[in-house]
């Protein structure tokens, strides 16, 4: 069963290839993504790495949580499922 990891406190110059290469040391990487601003395309300083198993994911957390990558200390943990966005309207819409 695949496991998705949240990777925070990334340098704004860290690429998806950098993440894939780093996390491959812990096991097989299914995917790696650096989250970018929709308008500017600049990194938001965090991303996600999907590993092939829970075992590889736990190994990656052990290896890379608090790991110094460049000038930054990474924060790595299991990603939380994205909450469903409500399709219902609500609030006063600025009124």
PyMOL Python script that loads the backbone (N, CA, C, O; Angstrom):
from pymol import cmd

cmd.read_pdbstr("""\
ATOM      1  N   UNK A   1       0.839  -1.180   0.000  1.00  0.00           N
ATOM      2  CA  UNK A   1       0.000   0.000   0.000  1.00  0.00           C
ATOM      3  C   UNK A   1       0.888   1.249   0.000  1.00  0.00           C
ATOM      4  O   UNK A   1       1.791   1.382   0.826  1.00  0.00           O
ATOM      5  N   UNK A   2       0.621   2.145  -0.924  1.00  0.00           N
ATOM      6  CA  UNK A   2       1.427   3.353  -1.052  1.00  0.00           C
ATOM      7  C   UNK A   2       1.160   4.307   0.111  1.00  0.00           C
ATOM      8  O   UNK A   2       0.095   4.277   0.727  1.00  0.00           O
ATOM      9  N   UNK A   3       2.137   5.144   0.395  1.00  0.00           N
ATOM     10  CA  UNK A   3       2.012   6.108   1.486  1.00  0.00           C
ATOM     11  C   UNK A   3       2.533   7.457   1.026  1.00  0.00           C
ATOM     12  O   UNK A   3       3.614   7.553   0.445  1.00  0.00           O
ATOM     13  N   UNK A   4       1.755   8.499   1.292  1.00  0.00           N
ATOM     14  CA  UNK A   4       2.131   9.849   0.882  1.00  0.00           C
ATOM     15  C   UNK A   4       2.698  10.608   2.072  1.00  0.00           C
ATOM     16  O   UNK A   4       2.146  10.583   3.172  1.00  0.00           O
ATOM     17  N   UNK A   5       3.813  11.283   1.822  1.00  0.00           N
ATOM     18  CA  UNK A   5       4.490  12.067   2.847  1.00  0.00           C
ATOM     19  C   UNK A   5       4.389  13.554   2.540  1.00  0.00           C
ATOM     20  O   UNK A   5       4.485  13.972   1.386  1.00  0.00           O
ATOM     21  N   UNK A   6       4.197  14.335   3.576  1.00  0.00           N
ATOM     22  CA  UNK A   6       4.288  15.787   3.485  1.00  0.00           C
ATOM     23  C   UNK A   6       5.743  16.155   3.762  1.00  0.00           C
ATOM     24  O   UNK A   6       6.344  15.655   4.713  1.00  0.00           O
ATOM     25  N   UNK A   7       6.306  17.028   2.933  1.00  0.00           N
ATOM     26  CA  UNK A   7       7.678  17.502   3.131  1.00  0.00           C
ATOM     27  C   UNK A   7       7.625  19.025   3.202  1.00  0.00           C
ATOM     28  O   UNK A   7       7.341  19.697   2.211  1.00  0.00           O
ATOM     29  N   UNK A   8       7.902  19.554   4.387  1.00  0.00           N
ATOM     30  CA  UNK A   8       7.807  20.990   4.601  1.00  0.00           C
ATOM     31  C   UNK A   8       9.159  21.640   4.823  1.00  0.00           C
ATOM     32  O   UNK A   8      10.172  20.973   5.038  1.00  0.00           O
ATOM     33  N   UNK A   9       9.142  22.963   4.764  1.00  0.00           N
ATOM     34  CA  UNK A   9      10.322  23.807   4.966  1.00  0.00           C
ATOM     35  C   UNK A   9      11.370  23.603   3.866  1.00  0.00           C
ATOM     36  O   UNK A   9      12.574  23.642   4.121  1.00  0.00           O
ATOM     37  N   UNK A  10      10.886  23.387   2.645  1.00  0.00           N
ATOM     38  CA  UNK A  10      11.795  23.246   1.500  1.00  0.00           C
ATOM     39  C   UNK A  10      12.346  24.607   1.093  1.00  0.00           C
ATOM     40  O   UNK A  10      11.674  25.630   1.228  1.00  0.00           O
ATOM     41  N   UNK A  11      13.562  24.603   0.602  1.00  0.00           N
ATOM     42  CA  UNK A  11      14.116  25.792  -0.024  1.00  0.00           C
ATOM     43  C   UNK A  11      13.278  26.073  -1.271  1.00  0.00           C
ATOM     44  O   UNK A  11      12.765  25.146  -1.899  1.00  0.00           O
ATOM     45  N   UNK A  12      13.141  27.329  -1.622  1.00  0.00           N
ATOM     46  CA  UNK A  12      12.343  27.682  -2.797  1.00  0.00           C
ATOM     47  C   UNK A  12      13.000  27.240  -4.099  1.00  0.00           C
ATOM     48  O   UNK A  12      12.382  27.319  -5.161  1.00  0.00           O
ATOM     49  N   UNK A  13      14.252  26.774  -4.028  1.00  0.00           N
ATOM     50  CA  UNK A  13      14.942  26.290  -5.225  1.00  0.00           C
ATOM     51  C   UNK A  13      14.940  24.764  -5.330  1.00  0.00           C
ATOM     52  O   UNK A  13      15.443  24.218  -6.312  1.00  0.00           O
ATOM     53  N   UNK A  14      14.385  24.066  -4.337  1.00  0.00           N
ATOM     54  CA  UNK A  14      14.340  22.600  -4.376  1.00  0.00           C
ATOM     55  C   UNK A  14      13.386  22.149  -5.478  1.00  0.00           C
ATOM     56  O   UNK A  14      12.259  22.635  -5.572  1.00  0.00           O
ATOM     57  N   UNK A  15      13.844  21.216  -6.310  1.00  0.00           N
ATOM     58  CA  UNK A  15      13.029  20.719  -7.419  1.00  0.00           C
ATOM     59  C   UNK A  15      12.417  19.357  -7.084  1.00  0.00           C
ATOM     60  O   UNK A  15      12.780  18.720  -6.096  1.00  0.00           O
ATOM     61  N   UNK A  16      11.489  18.936  -7.925  1.00  0.00           N
ATOM     62  CA  UNK A  16      10.889  17.611  -7.767  1.00  0.00           C
ATOM     63  C   UNK A  16      11.947  16.526  -7.936  1.00  0.00           C
ATOM     64  O   UNK A  16      11.904  15.505  -7.250  1.00  0.00           O
ATOM     65  N   UNK A  17      12.890  16.741  -8.839  1.00  0.00           N
ATOM     66  CA  UNK A  17      13.982  15.774  -9.019  1.00  0.00           C
ATOM     67  C   UNK A  17      14.844  15.684  -7.763  1.00  0.00           C
ATOM     68  O   UNK A  17      15.291  14.599  -7.391  1.00  0.00           O
ATOM     69  N   UNK A  18      15.079  16.828  -7.106  1.00  0.00           N
ATOM     70  CA  UNK A  18      15.839  16.822  -5.847  1.00  0.00           C
ATOM     71  C   UNK A  18      15.131  15.965  -4.801  1.00  0.00           C
ATOM     72  O   UNK A  18      15.766  15.161  -4.117  1.00  0.00           O
ATOM     73  N   UNK A  19      13.815  16.138  -4.678  1.00  0.00           N
ATOM     74  CA  UNK A  19      13.041  15.348  -3.711  1.00  0.00           C
ATOM     75  C   UNK A  19      13.098  13.863  -4.047  1.00  0.00           C
ATOM     76  O   UNK A  19      13.326  13.023  -3.177  1.00  0.00           O
ATOM     77  N   UNK A  20      12.888  13.556  -5.321  1.00  0.00           N
ATOM     78  CA  UNK A  20      12.893  12.151  -5.757  1.00  0.00           C
ATOM     79  C   UNK A  20      14.244  11.495  -5.448  1.00  0.00           C
ATOM     80  O   UNK A  20      14.292  10.379  -4.932  1.00  0.00           O
ATOM     81  N   UNK A  21      15.327  12.187  -5.763  1.00  0.00           N
ATOM     82  CA  UNK A  21      16.675  11.654  -5.524  1.00  0.00           C
ATOM     83  C   UNK A  21      16.933  11.446  -4.037  1.00  0.00           C
ATOM     84  O   UNK A  21      17.463  10.410  -3.635  1.00  0.00           O
ATOM     85  N   UNK A  22      16.560  12.428  -3.222  1.00  0.00           N
ATOM     86  CA  UNK A  22      16.778  12.324  -1.782  1.00  0.00           C
ATOM     87  C   UNK A  22      15.983  11.164  -1.182  1.00  0.00           C
ATOM     88  O   UNK A  22      16.541  10.334  -0.464  1.00  0.00           O
ATOM     89  N   UNK A  23      14.694  11.104  -1.472  1.00  0.00           N
ATOM     90  CA  UNK A  23      13.831  10.103  -0.844  1.00  0.00           C
ATOM     91  C   UNK A  23      14.052   8.699  -1.399  1.00  0.00           C
ATOM     92  O   UNK A  23      13.658   7.721  -0.763  1.00  0.00           O
ATOM     93  N   UNK A  24      14.668   8.580  -2.561  1.00  0.00           N
ATOM     94  CA  UNK A  24      15.000   7.257  -3.108  1.00  0.00           C
ATOM     95  C   UNK A  24      15.987   6.526  -2.204  1.00  0.00           C
ATOM     96  O   UNK A  24      16.107   5.304  -2.282  1.00  0.00           O
ATOM     97  N   UNK A  25      16.693   7.260  -1.349  1.00  0.00           N
ATOM     98  CA  UNK A  25      17.610   6.628  -0.395  1.00  0.00           C
ATOM     99  C   UNK A  25      16.852   5.801   0.645  1.00  0.00           C
ATOM    100  O   UNK A  25      17.433   4.922   1.281  1.00  0.00           O
ATOM    101  N   UNK A  26      15.558   6.079   0.821  1.00  0.00           N
ATOM    102  CA  UNK A  26      14.743   5.374   1.814  1.00  0.00           C
ATOM    103  C   UNK A  26      13.911   4.257   1.196  1.00  0.00           C
ATOM    104  O   UNK A  26      13.373   3.418   1.918  1.00  0.00           O
ATOM    105  N   UNK A  27      13.798   4.235  -0.130  1.00  0.00           N
ATOM    106  CA  UNK A  27      12.978   3.217  -0.793  1.00  0.00           C
ATOM    107  C   UNK A  27      12.528   3.715  -2.150  1.00  0.00           C
ATOM    108  O   UNK A  27      13.051   4.700  -2.672  1.00  0.00           O
ATOM    109  N   UNK A  28      11.556   3.028  -2.711  1.00  0.00           N
ATOM    110  CA  UNK A  28      11.076   3.364  -4.049  1.00  0.00           C
ATOM    111  C   UNK A  28      10.083   4.521  -3.996  1.00  0.00           C
ATOM    112  O   UNK A  28       9.095   4.478  -3.264  1.00  0.00           O
ATOM    113  N   UNK A  29      10.365   5.549  -4.782  1.00  0.00           N
ATOM    114  CA  UNK A  29       9.513   6.734  -4.855  1.00  0.00           C
ATOM    115  C   UNK A  29       8.544   6.568  -6.023  1.00  0.00           C
ATOM    116  O   UNK A  29       8.960   6.329  -7.157  1.00  0.00           O
ATOM    117  N   UNK A  30       7.248   6.696  -5.734  1.00  0.00           N
ATOM    118  CA  UNK A  30       6.220   6.626  -6.772  1.00  0.00           C
ATOM    119  C   UNK A  30       6.100   7.979  -7.465  1.00  0.00           C
ATOM    120  O   UNK A  30       6.034   8.056  -8.692  1.00  0.00           O
ATOM    121  N   UNK A  31       6.074   9.044  -6.667  1.00  0.00           N
ATOM    122  CA  UNK A  31       5.968  10.391  -7.225  1.00  0.00           C
ATOM    123  C   UNK A  31       6.535  11.405  -6.242  1.00  0.00           C
ATOM    124  O   UNK A  31       6.617  11.157  -5.039  1.00  0.00           O
ATOM    125  N   UNK A  32       6.919  12.545  -6.783  1.00  0.00           N
ATOM    126  CA  UNK A  32       7.407  13.654  -5.964  1.00  0.00           C
ATOM    127  C   UNK A  32       6.876  14.941  -6.581  1.00  0.00           C
ATOM    128  O   UNK A  32       6.946  15.132  -7.795  1.00  0.00           O
ATOM    129  N   UNK A  33       6.347  15.817  -5.740  1.00  0.00           N
ATOM    130  CA  UNK A  33       5.787  17.070  -6.236  1.00  0.00           C
ATOM    131  C   UNK A  33       6.143  18.209  -5.296  1.00  0.00           C
ATOM    132  O   UNK A  33       6.023  18.086  -4.077  1.00  0.00           O
ATOM    133  N   UNK A  34       6.584  19.319  -5.878  1.00  0.00           N
ATOM    134  CA  UNK A  34       6.785  20.558  -5.132  1.00  0.00           C
ATOM    135  C   UNK A  34       5.578  21.430  -5.463  1.00  0.00           C
ATOM    136  O   UNK A  34       5.275  21.660  -6.634  1.00  0.00           O
ATOM    137  N   UNK A  35       4.895  21.909  -4.439  1.00  0.00           N
ATOM    138  CA  UNK A  35       3.693  22.707  -4.653  1.00  0.00           C
ATOM    139  C   UNK A  35       4.097  24.136  -5.016  1.00  0.00           C
ATOM    140  O   UNK A  35       4.936  24.759  -4.365  1.00  0.00           O
ATOM    141  N   UNK A  36       3.458  24.632  -6.094  1.00  0.00           N
ATOM    142  CA  UNK A  36       3.824  25.948  -6.628  1.00  0.00           C
ATOM    143  C   UNK A  36       2.626  26.881  -6.634  1.00  0.00           C
ATOM    144  O   UNK A  36       1.477  26.451  -6.724  1.00  0.00           O
ATOM    145  N   UNK A  37       2.923  28.161  -6.537  1.00  0.00           N
ATOM    146  CA  UNK A  37       1.894  29.187  -6.611  1.00  0.00           C
ATOM    147  C   UNK A  37       1.243  29.142  -7.989  1.00  0.00           C
ATOM    148  O   UNK A  37       1.929  29.098  -9.010  1.00  0.00           O
ATOM    149  N   UNK A  38      -0.059  29.154  -8.005  1.00  0.00           N
ATOM    150  CA  UNK A  38      -0.810  29.051  -9.256  1.00  0.00           C
ATOM    151  C   UNK A  38      -0.512  30.206 -10.209  1.00  0.00           C
ATOM    152  O   UNK A  38      -0.456  30.009 -11.423  1.00  0.00           O
ATOM    153  N   UNK A  39      -0.323  31.398  -9.672  1.00  0.00           N
ATOM    154  CA  UNK A  39      -0.124  32.575 -10.515  1.00  0.00           C
ATOM    155  C   UNK A  39       1.324  32.789 -10.931  1.00  0.00           C
ATOM    156  O   UNK A  39       1.598  33.097 -12.091  1.00  0.00           O
ATOM    157  N   UNK A  40       2.257  32.629  -9.989  1.00  0.00           N
ATOM    158  CA  UNK A  40       3.657  32.947 -10.275  1.00  0.00           C
ATOM    159  C   UNK A  40       4.491  31.734 -10.678  1.00  0.00           C
ATOM    160  O   UNK A  40       5.525  31.881 -11.331  1.00  0.00           O
ATOM    161  N   UNK A  41       4.046  30.535 -10.292  1.00  0.00           N
ATOM    162  CA  UNK A  41       4.837  29.334 -10.566  1.00  0.00           C
ATOM    163  C   UNK A  41       5.973  29.133  -9.582  1.00  0.00           C
ATOM    164  O   UNK A  41       6.758  28.196  -9.725  1.00  0.00           O
ATOM    165  N   UNK A  42       6.073  30.008  -8.578  1.00  0.00           N
ATOM    166  CA  UNK A  42       7.126  29.890  -7.562  1.00  0.00           C
ATOM    167  C   UNK A  42       6.759  28.824  -6.535  1.00  0.00           C
ATOM    168  O   UNK A  42       5.584  28.620  -6.229  1.00  0.00           O
ATOM    169  N   UNK A  43       7.769  28.154  -6.011  1.00  0.00           N
ATOM    170  CA  UNK A  43       7.568  27.148  -4.974  1.00  0.00           C
ATOM    171  C   UNK A  43       6.940  27.782  -3.741  1.00  0.00           C
ATOM    172  O   UNK A  43       7.251  28.918  -3.382  1.00  0.00           O
ATOM    173  N   UNK A  44       6.047  27.025  -3.097  1.00  0.00           N
ATOM    174  CA  UNK A  44       5.449  27.475  -1.835  1.00  0.00           C
ATOM    175  C   UNK A  44       6.238  26.955  -0.637  1.00  0.00           C
ATOM    176  O   UNK A  44       5.871  27.220   0.508  1.00  0.00           O
ATOM    177  N   UNK A  45       7.325  26.212  -0.892  1.00  0.00           N
ATOM    178  CA  UNK A  45       8.182  25.760   0.199  1.00  0.00           C
ATOM    179  C   UNK A  45       7.763  24.441   0.829  1.00  0.00           C
ATOM    180  O   UNK A  45       8.241  24.084   1.906  1.00  0.00           O
ATOM    181  N   UNK A  46       6.865  23.713   0.156  1.00  0.00           N
ATOM    182  CA  UNK A  46       6.510  22.383   0.638  1.00  0.00           C
ATOM    183  C   UNK A  46       6.131  21.504  -0.539  1.00  0.00           C
ATOM    184  O   UNK A  46       5.915  21.982  -1.653  1.00  0.00           O
ATOM    185  N   UNK A  47       6.054  20.210  -0.269  1.00  0.00           N
ATOM    186  CA  UNK A  47       5.703  19.278  -1.326  1.00  0.00           C
ATOM    187  C   UNK A  47       5.259  17.949  -0.750  1.00  0.00           C
ATOM    188  O   UNK A  47       5.074  17.800   0.458  1.00  0.00           O
ATOM    189  N   UNK A  48       5.090  16.982  -1.648  1.00  0.00           N
ATOM    190  CA  UNK A  48       4.648  15.651  -1.262  1.00  0.00           C
ATOM    191  C   UNK A  48       5.485  14.614  -1.989  1.00  0.00           C
ATOM    192  O   UNK A  48       5.850  14.787  -3.152  1.00  0.00           O
ATOM    193  N   UNK A  49       5.779  13.537  -1.282  1.00  0.00           N
ATOM    194  CA  UNK A  49       6.487  12.406  -1.873  1.00  0.00           C
ATOM    195  C   UNK A  49       5.659  11.170  -1.579  1.00  0.00           C
ATOM    196  O   UNK A  49       5.262  10.939  -0.437  1.00  0.00           O
ATOM    197  N   UNK A  50       5.399  10.376  -2.609  1.00  0.00           N
ATOM    198  CA  UNK A  50       4.652   9.135  -2.427  1.00  0.00           C
ATOM    199  C   UNK A  50       5.616   7.964  -2.529  1.00  0.00           C
ATOM    200  O   UNK A  50       6.335   7.814  -3.517  1.00  0.00           O
ATOM    201  N   UNK A  51       5.618   7.139  -1.490  1.00  0.00           N
ATOM    202  CA  UNK A  51       6.484   5.960  -1.414  1.00  0.00           C
ATOM    203  C   UNK A  51       5.639   4.716  -1.695  1.00  0.00           C
ATOM    204  O   UNK A  51       4.418   4.742  -1.542  1.00  0.00           O
ATOM    205  N   UNK A  52       6.300   3.618  -2.110  1.00  0.00           N
ATOM    206  CA  UNK A  52       5.560   2.408  -2.468  1.00  0.00           C
ATOM    207  C   UNK A  52       4.966   1.669  -1.282  1.00  0.00           C
ATOM    208  O   UNK A  52       4.033   0.885  -1.458  1.00  0.00           O
ATOM    209  N   UNK A  53       5.484   1.898  -0.071  1.00  0.00           N
ATOM    210  CA  UNK A  53       4.964   1.159   1.086  1.00  0.00           C
ATOM    211  C   UNK A  53       5.033   1.999   2.351  1.00  0.00           C
ATOM    212  O   UNK A  53       5.756   2.992   2.426  1.00  0.00           O
ATOM    213  N   UNK A  54       4.262   1.574   3.340  1.00  0.00           N
ATOM    214  CA  UNK A  54       4.295   2.218   4.653  1.00  0.00           C
ATOM    215  C   UNK A  54       5.683   2.072   5.280  1.00  0.00           C
ATOM    216  O   UNK A  54       6.168   2.981   5.954  1.00  0.00           O
ATOM    217  N   UNK A  55       6.313   0.921   5.051  1.00  0.00           N
ATOM    218  CA  UNK A  55       7.649   0.668   5.602  1.00  0.00           C
ATOM    219  C   UNK A  55       8.644   1.687   5.046  1.00  0.00           C
ATOM    220  O   UNK A  55       9.415   2.280   5.800  1.00  0.00           O
ATOM    221  N   UNK A  56       8.627   1.890   3.716  1.00  0.00           N
ATOM    222  CA  UNK A  56       9.519   2.880   3.099  1.00  0.00           C
ATOM    223  C   UNK A  56       9.199   4.290   3.598  1.00  0.00           C
ATOM    224  O   UNK A  56      10.100   5.100   3.817  1.00  0.00           O
ATOM    225  N   UNK A  57       7.908   4.571   3.775  1.00  0.00           N
ATOM    226  CA  UNK A  57       7.504   5.896   4.251  1.00  0.00           C
ATOM    227  C   UNK A  57       8.033   6.144   5.662  1.00  0.00           C
ATOM    228  O   UNK A  57       8.556   7.223   5.944  1.00  0.00           O
ATOM    229  N   UNK A  58       7.904   5.159   6.547  1.00  0.00           N
ATOM    230  CA  UNK A  58       8.407   5.313   7.919  1.00  0.00           C
ATOM    231  C   UNK A  58       9.928   5.467   7.928  1.00  0.00           C
ATOM    232  O   UNK A  58      10.483   6.232   8.717  1.00  0.00           O
ATOM    233  N   UNK A  59      10.587   4.729   7.044  1.00  0.00           N
ATOM    234  CA  UNK A  59      12.045   4.848   6.933  1.00  0.00           C
ATOM    235  C   UNK A  59      12.420   6.265   6.485  1.00  0.00           C
ATOM    236  O   UNK A  59      13.363   6.859   7.007  1.00  0.00           O
ATOM    237  N   UNK A  60      11.676   6.797   5.517  1.00  0.00           N
ATOM    238  CA  UNK A  60      11.936   8.153   5.021  1.00  0.00           C
ATOM    239  C   UNK A  60      11.718   9.190   6.119  1.00  0.00           C
ATOM    240  O   UNK A  60      12.487  10.145   6.235  1.00  0.00           O
ATOM    241  N   UNK A  61      10.673   9.005   6.926  1.00  0.00           N
ATOM    242  CA  UNK A  61      10.424   9.931   8.034  1.00  0.00           C
ATOM    243  C   UNK A  61      11.602   9.892   9.004  1.00  0.00           C
ATOM    244  O   UNK A  61      12.101  10.933   9.431  1.00  0.00           O
ATOM    245  N   UNK A  62      12.041   8.686   9.347  1.00  0.00           N
ATOM    246  CA  UNK A  62      13.176   8.537  10.270  1.00  0.00           C
ATOM    247  C   UNK A  62      14.444   9.180   9.720  1.00  0.00           C
ATOM    248  O   UNK A  62      15.204   9.809  10.456  1.00  0.00           O
ATOM    249  N   UNK A  63      14.663   9.015   8.413  1.00  0.00           N
ATOM    250  CA  UNK A  63      15.887   9.528   7.801  1.00  0.00           C
ATOM    251  C   UNK A  63      15.856  11.041   7.569  1.00  0.00           C
ATOM    252  O   UNK A  63      16.877  11.712   7.723  1.00  0.00           O
ATOM    253  N   UNK A  64      14.688  11.581   7.199  1.00  0.00           N
ATOM    254  CA  UNK A  64      14.663  12.946   6.676  1.00  0.00           C
ATOM    255  C   UNK A  64      13.898  13.972   7.499  1.00  0.00           C
ATOM    256  O   UNK A  64      13.988  15.163   7.202  1.00  0.00           O
ATOM    257  N   UNK A  65      13.145  13.560   8.525  1.00  0.00           N
ATOM    258  CA  UNK A  65      12.541  14.570   9.395  1.00  0.00           C
ATOM    259  C   UNK A  65      13.672  15.225  10.184  1.00  0.00           C
ATOM    260  O   UNK A  65      14.465  14.538  10.828  1.00  0.00           O
ATOM    261  N   UNK A  66      13.745  16.542  10.132  1.00  0.00           N
ATOM    262  CA  UNK A  66      14.810  17.344  10.749  1.00  0.00           C
ATOM    263  C   UNK A  66      16.136  17.232   9.988  1.00  0.00           C
ATOM    264  O   UNK A  66      17.173  17.654  10.499  1.00  0.00           O
ATOM    265  N   UNK A  67      16.115  16.671   8.781  1.00  0.00           N
ATOM    266  CA  UNK A  67      17.299  16.567   7.920  1.00  0.00           C
ATOM    267  C   UNK A  67      17.639  17.955   7.373  1.00  0.00           C
ATOM    268  O   UNK A  67      16.752  18.710   6.975  1.00  0.00           O
ATOM    269  N   UNK A  68      18.905  18.272   7.358  1.00  0.00           N
ATOM    270  CA  UNK A  68      19.359  19.564   6.847  1.00  0.00           C
ATOM    271  C   UNK A  68      19.563  19.454   5.333  1.00  0.00           C
ATOM    272  O   UNK A  68      20.486  18.779   4.876  1.00  0.00           O
ATOM    273  N   UNK A  69      18.709  20.114   4.565  1.00  0.00           N
ATOM    274  CA  UNK A  69      18.836  20.147   3.106  1.00  0.00           C
ATOM    275  C   UNK A  69      19.145  21.586   2.721  1.00  0.00           C
ATOM    276  O   UNK A  69      18.275  22.455   2.770  1.00  0.00           O
ATOM    277  N   UNK A  70      20.381  21.822   2.340  1.00  0.00           N
ATOM    278  CA  UNK A  70      20.807  23.200   2.087  1.00  0.00           C
ATOM    279  C   UNK A  70      20.791  23.962   3.393  1.00  0.00           C
ATOM    280  O   UNK A  70      21.409  23.548   4.374  1.00  0.00           O
ATOM    281  N   UNK A  71      20.079  25.080   3.403  1.00  0.00           N
ATOM    282  CA  UNK A  71      20.000  25.915   4.604  1.00  0.00           C
ATOM    283  C   UNK A  71      18.770  25.604   5.441  1.00  0.00           C
ATOM    284  O   UNK A  71      18.545  26.248   6.466  1.00  0.00           O
ATOM    285  N   UNK A  72      17.972  24.630   5.024  1.00  0.00           N
ATOM    286  CA  UNK A  72      16.691  24.359   5.675  1.00  0.00           C
ATOM    287  C   UNK A  72      16.667  23.011   6.369  1.00  0.00           C
ATOM    288  O   UNK A  72      17.289  22.051   5.913  1.00  0.00           O
ATOM    289  N   UNK A  73      15.938  22.949   7.485  1.00  0.00           N
ATOM    290  CA  UNK A  73      15.731  21.691   8.190  1.00  0.00           C
ATOM    291  C   UNK A  73      14.339  21.184   7.799  1.00  0.00           C
ATOM    292  O   UNK A  73      13.327  21.809   8.117  1.00  0.00           O
ATOM    293  N   UNK A  74      14.307  20.046   7.106  1.00  0.00           N
ATOM    294  CA  UNK A  74      13.049  19.522   6.591  1.00  0.00           C
ATOM    295  C   UNK A  74      12.110  19.073   7.699  1.00  0.00           C
ATOM    296  O   UNK A  74      12.541  18.658   8.775  1.00  0.00           O
ATOM    297  N   UNK A  75      10.816  19.165   7.412  1.00  0.00           N
ATOM    298  CA  UNK A  75       9.769  18.602   8.264  1.00  0.00           C
ATOM    299  C   UNK A  75       9.080  17.537   7.423  1.00  0.00           C
ATOM    300  O   UNK A  75       8.478  17.846   6.395  1.00  0.00           O
ATOM    301  N   UNK A  76       9.165  16.289   7.857  1.00  0.00           N
ATOM    302  CA  UNK A  76       8.602  15.183   7.080  1.00  0.00           C
ATOM    303  C   UNK A  76       7.666  14.380   7.973  1.00  0.00           C
ATOM    304  O   UNK A  76       8.047  13.948   9.061  1.00  0.00           O
ATOM    305  N   UNK A  77       6.432  14.187   7.500  1.00  0.00           N
ATOM    306  CA  UNK A  77       5.489  13.320   8.195  1.00  0.00           C
ATOM    307  C   UNK A  77       4.464  12.774   7.215  1.00  0.00           C
ATOM    308  O   UNK A  77       4.411  13.194   6.060  1.00  0.00           O
ATOM    309  N   UNK A  78       3.653  11.840   7.680  1.00  0.00           N
ATOM    310  CA  UNK A  78       2.616  11.291   6.815  1.00  0.00           C
ATOM    311  C   UNK A  78       1.647  12.407   6.450  1.00  0.00           C
ATOM    312  O   UNK A  78       1.229  13.187   7.305  1.00  0.00           O
ATOM    313  N   UNK A  79       1.299  12.471   5.173  1.00  0.00           N
ATOM    314  CA  UNK A  79       0.371  13.498   4.711  1.00  0.00           C
ATOM    315  C   UNK A  79      -1.025  13.176   5.224  1.00  0.00           C
ATOM    316  O   UNK A  79      -1.439  12.018   5.273  1.00  0.00           O
ATOM    317  N   UNK A  80      -1.730  14.221   5.600  1.00  0.00           N
ATOM    318  CA  UNK A  80      -3.115  14.049   6.031  1.00  0.00           C
ATOM    319  C   UNK A  80      -3.999  14.092   4.795  1.00  0.00           C
ATOM    320  O   UNK A  80      -3.713  14.836   3.857  1.00  0.00           O
ATOM    321  N   UNK A  81      -5.071  13.305   4.780  1.00  0.00           N
ATOM    322  CA  UNK A  81      -5.971  13.347   3.617  1.00  0.00           C
ATOM    323  C   UNK A  81      -6.562  14.743   3.458  1.00  0.00           C
ATOM    324  O   UNK A  81      -6.876  15.424   4.435  1.00  0.00           O
ATOM    325  N   UNK A  82      -6.700  15.141   2.217  1.00  0.00           N
ATOM    326  CA  UNK A  82      -7.268  16.454   1.942  1.00  0.00           C
ATOM    327  C   UNK A  82      -8.743  16.436   2.310  1.00  0.00           C
ATOM    328  O   UNK A  82      -9.467  15.504   1.963  1.00  0.00           O
ATOM    329  N   UNK A  83      -9.180  17.468   3.012  1.00  0.00           N
ATOM    330  CA  UNK A  83     -10.580  17.527   3.413  1.00  0.00           C
ATOM    331  C   UNK A  83     -11.435  17.880   2.210  1.00  0.00           C
ATOM    332  O   UNK A  83     -11.031  18.644   1.334  1.00  0.00           O
ATOM    333  N   UNK A  84     -12.629  17.300   2.194  1.00  0.00           N
ATOM    334  CA  UNK A  84     -13.570  17.606   1.119  1.00  0.00           C
ATOM    335  C   UNK A  84     -13.970  19.074   1.224  1.00  0.00           C
ATOM    336  O   UNK A  84     -14.233  19.588   2.311  1.00  0.00           O
ATOM    337  N   UNK A  85     -14.007  19.724   0.089  1.00  0.00           N
ATOM    338  CA  UNK A  85     -14.476  21.107   0.088  1.00  0.00           C
ATOM    339  C   UNK A  85     -15.987  21.086  -0.061  1.00  0.00           C
ATOM    340  O   UNK A  85     -16.531  20.344  -0.878  1.00  0.00           O
ATOM    341  N   UNK A  86     -16.644  21.888   0.718  1.00  0.00           N
ATOM    342  CA  UNK A  86     -18.094  21.939   0.680  1.00  0.00           C
ATOM    343  C   UNK A  86     -18.543  22.552  -0.642  1.00  0.00           C
ATOM    344  O   UNK A  86     -17.984  23.550  -1.096  1.00  0.00           O
ATOM    345  N   UNK A  87     -19.551  21.950  -1.252  1.00  0.00           N
ATOM    346  CA  UNK A  87     -20.077  22.492  -2.500  1.00  0.00           C
ATOM    347  C   UNK A  87     -21.203  23.478  -2.212  1.00  0.00           C
ATOM    348  O   UNK A  87     -21.690  24.163  -3.111  1.00  0.00           O
ATOM    349  N   UNK A  88     -21.605  23.539  -0.956  1.00  0.00           N
ATOM    350  CA  UNK A  88     -22.667  24.463  -0.576  1.00  0.00           C
ATOM    351  C   UNK A  88     -22.093  25.848  -0.356  1.00  0.00           C
ATOM    352  O   UNK A  88     -20.962  26.006   0.104  1.00  0.00           O
ATOM    353  N   UNK A  89     -22.879  26.831  -0.687  1.00  0.00           N
ATOM    354  CA  UNK A  89     -22.486  28.198  -0.407  1.00  0.00           C
ATOM    355  C   UNK A  89     -22.593  28.459   1.078  1.00  0.00           C
ATOM    356  O   UNK A  89     -23.189  27.676   1.817  1.00  0.00           O
ATOM    357  N   UNK A  90     -22.028  29.536   1.501  1.00  0.00           N
ATOM    358  CA  UNK A  90     -22.127  29.855   2.916  1.00  0.00           C
ATOM    359  C   UNK A  90     -21.524  31.202   3.181  1.00  0.00           C
ATOM    360  O   UNK A  90     -20.821  31.765   2.342  1.00  0.00           O
ATOM    361  N   UNK A  91     -21.796  31.702   4.325  1.00  0.00           N
ATOM    362  CA  UNK A  91     -21.242  32.996   4.675  1.00  0.00           C
ATOM    363  C   UNK A  91     -21.974  34.112   3.959  1.00  0.00           C
ATOM    364  O   UNK A  91     -22.984  33.890   3.290  1.00  0.00           O
ATOM    365  N   UNK A  92     -21.457  35.297   4.108  1.00  0.00           N
ATOM    366  CA  UNK A  92     -22.117  36.466   3.539  1.00  0.00           C
ATOM    367  C   UNK A  92     -21.453  36.966   2.273  1.00  0.00           C
ATOM    368  O   UNK A  92     -21.873  37.976   1.707  1.00  0.00           O
ATOM    369  N   UNK A  93     -20.423  36.271   1.826  1.00  0.00           N
ATOM    370  CA  UNK A  93     -19.725  36.644   0.595  1.00  0.00           C
ATOM    371  C   UNK A  93     -19.316  38.119   0.593  1.00  0.00           C
ATOM    372  O   UNK A  93     -19.469  38.824  -0.405  1.00  0.00           O
ATOM    373  N   UNK A  94     -18.797  38.560   1.726  1.00  0.00           N
ATOM    374  CA  UNK A  94     -18.275  39.920   1.809  1.00  0.00           C
ATOM    375  C   UNK A  94     -19.286  40.977   2.180  1.00  0.00           C
ATOM    376  O   UNK A  94     -18.945  42.160   2.220  1.00  0.00           O
ATOM    377  N   UNK A  95     -20.521  40.591   2.453  1.00  0.00           N
ATOM    378  CA  UNK A  95     -21.524  41.595   2.826  1.00  0.00           C
ATOM    379  C   UNK A  95     -21.684  41.663   4.307  1.00  0.00           C
ATOM    380  O   UNK A  95     -22.486  42.453   4.806  1.00  0.00           O
TER     381      UNK A  95
END
""", "prot")
cmd.dss("prot")
cmd.show_as("cartoon", "prot")
cmd.util.cbc("prot")
cmd.orient("prot")
